[in-house]
């Protein structure tokens, strides 16, 4: 594993509403991308979500901390995916923001 990719997104929703929207958004991700992404673990402990997922034959882990005014995502990728991950930060930020705004990119 390589150095984690960290993304922080501000919001004005409050912790509970942001967490609710993330949970709903993950259900949408499963439905939309279930053929290429599988979630091996999804555990909420208070305001922290721990994820383990598989995509394109690779395993990744993520920790999502939901605060009153921001969401911090820390994603740990295999070294091969980490090499190209920086290019996807704008996409990750956009998709996560849409999730918090309760909108869809499609």
N, C-alpha and C positions, 0 to 999 in steps of 0.2 A: 504494500500500500504506500501511497505517496502523501505529500502534504495536503491537508484538507482544503477544499474550496469553500470559502466563506462568503455568504451573501446576507446583507442586512437590509430589510425593507421597512420603512416607516409606515405607520397607519394611524387612523384616528378612531378605530372601532372599539377599543377596549379589549382586554384579554379574552373574555368569554366569547364575544362575537367573532373575533379573529379566529379563535380555535374552532368554533362551529363552522366557519366558512372553509377552513383548511380541511376539516373532516369531510365536508360535502365535496370539496374539490378533489380530494383523493378518491372518493367514490367515482367521480367523473373520469379521473385518470384511469382507473381500473377498467371502466366501461369503454373508454375511447382507445386506450393503448394496451388492453389486456393481452393482445396477441404478441406483443413484443416486450412487455414489462410484467414481471410477476413480483408480488410482495411476499417475501418469506416471513417477515415480522413487521408488525405495526403495534407499538406499545405506547400508550399514553401514561405518564406518571405526573400528575399535576398539570403544569403547563408545558411539559417537555414530551415531544414525540420522538421515539427512536424507530428508525426504519432500516430494514435490510431488504434489498431488492435485487432482482436479476434482470438484465437486459442484454440482448445480443451476446449471450453466453458469458457475460461478465457479472460479478457480484459487486455491489456498492452498499455503503452504509450512510445513513444521514441522521443528524440530530437537529430537531427543529425546536427552538425555544420561542414560545409565544408570550410576549410581554404586553403591557397596556398600550404602548405606543410604537412597538416595532416587532418584527419577526426576524430571528436570526437563524439561518440555515447553515449547517456545517456538513459538507458532503465529502466522504472519503471514497476515492475512486482507485481502481487498479492503475498501475503506472501508465499503461498504454492509453487508457481513456483520459488520465490526468494530463497527458501531453497536449491533448486537444481541448480540454475542458474550458480553458480560459476563453476560447472563442464562443462558448455557449453561455457565458455569464449574462449577456444582455437578454438572451432567450429565457433563461431561468428567471431573471428578474421580471421580465414582462409576464410570463405565465403565472408566477407567484402573485404579482400585483393584480392580475385579472382574477385570480382565485379569491384574493382578499376583497376585491371590488364586487365579487359575486357575479362575474361576467365570464363568458367563454370566448376563446380566440377563434372559434369556428363560426 
